[in-house]
Amino acid sequence: MDLMFYAVPALILAVVGFIAYRVVRRWLQLRSAWNSGLTAEGRCLRMYTTTHGGSDDSRVRTVLHHVYEFTARDGRVVRFEEEGGPGTVIEGDFVTVYYKEGQEVVATAHRPSHVKQGAATFGILAFLGVVAVFCVGFMVTYSEFDDFFGDADDGGDTSVVVDDGFTIEP
């Protein structure tokens, strides 16, 4: 039974760590694309939406996706998909693509917005930090609670030592 009180928070901590990694990685990718100074004219090849939720009176969440294609400075044709973006960009529209060259080209059609992206990243990381602190606090508190009250099934010594040195047997 004790395993559950450690395994579940540990699993939550692992998920929080993975989400934090992905958020920081995306933030660094966007920054590198915006700061590289490289731009190209790209074209929206496809626009579609995905929806989540809507059952049992839950909220429906719709996410807009765009598929872009552009030619990099070295002549490579790069195609990438991106969530979000303006709903006014439709198939066939031309957009400015910000990208960073390398073995794997990092590209975005989002306009540079360092403050907005930094604030969003900080907000998500702060929330994930609160969840992580809660999980660690829960495990530590449970450990102290378990140590204080002990386990009745452990078959250990149940005698109590009084301050004067006398031992009281149950």
C-alpha positions, 0 to 999 in steps of 0.5 A: 500500500505504501508503494502507491503513495510513492509511485503515483507522485513519482509518476506525476513528477516524471510527467511534469519533468517531461512537459517542462523539457518540451516547453523549454525545448520549444521556447529555445527553438523559437528563440533560435529561429527568431534570433538567427536573422534568416527569413524566407517566403513560405507558403501555407500548404494546408490548414486544419483543426483538431478538436478534443473533449465535448463529451459529458458536458465537457468543454471542447478545445479546438486547435488550428494547425498549419502546414508550411513549406519554404526553400532554405538558403542552401536550396533545401525545401523544408516542410513543417507543421505548426500549431496555433497561428492566425486563423486568417492564414489559409491554404495558398497564402504566403507567409514569412518564415523565420528559421535556423539552419543546421542538420535539422532546420528549426522554423516557425511562421509565428511573428517574433514575440520574445516577451509574450513567449517568455511570459508564457513559458515562465507561467507554464514552468511556474505551474509545473513547479507548483505541481512538483513541489506538491508531489515532493511535499506529499511524499515527504509528509507521508514518509514522516507520517508513516515514521511517526505512527509506524505500521501496526503490522510490522511486528516491532517493539510497541513499548513506550519509554518515559522520560524518567527511563522507565519502560511501559509495556502494553 
